[in-house]
C-alpha cells in the first residue's frame, strides 16, 4: 500500500465513533450489518452514522453492498491486513518477535 492510503485509513480510524463502527463490523464478520442495525447497536444517530460510514468507505476500511433496498456494510479484511502489515513491516529489525 502507498503511504497516502495508509494515512487515509489511519485517519478514518482515528475517531471514536468510526473506530467503534469498524471494530463492530470486524466482530460481525463478512455478512456485515445494515446501517440501521449499526446505529441501534452503537447508539449513534443515523445522520452522524451516515457521515462516519462514508468516511470509512472512502478510506477503504469497510465495504458497502446493496441487498434489495438495504446497504450492508462489512469490514474490508484485506485492507485491514494490509494496514497492519505496513505497520509491522520490518518489525524488530527483521528478527522474530
Secondary structure as GFF3:
##gff-version 3
##sequence-region A 1 97
A	DSSP	alpha_helix	3	13	.	.	.	ID=ss1
A	DSSP	alpha_helix	16	28	.	.	.	ID=ss2
A	DSSP	beta_strand	33	34	.	.	.	ID=ss3
A	DSSP	alpha_helix	35	42	.	.	.	ID=ss4
A	DSSP	alpha_helix	46	58	.	.	.	ID=ss5
A	DSSP	beta_strand	62	67	.	.	.	ID=ss6
A	DSSP	beta_strand	70	75	.	.	.	ID=ss7
A	DSSP	alpha_helix	77	88	.	.	.	ID=ss8
A	DSSP	three_ten_helix	91	94	.	.	.	ID=ss9
###
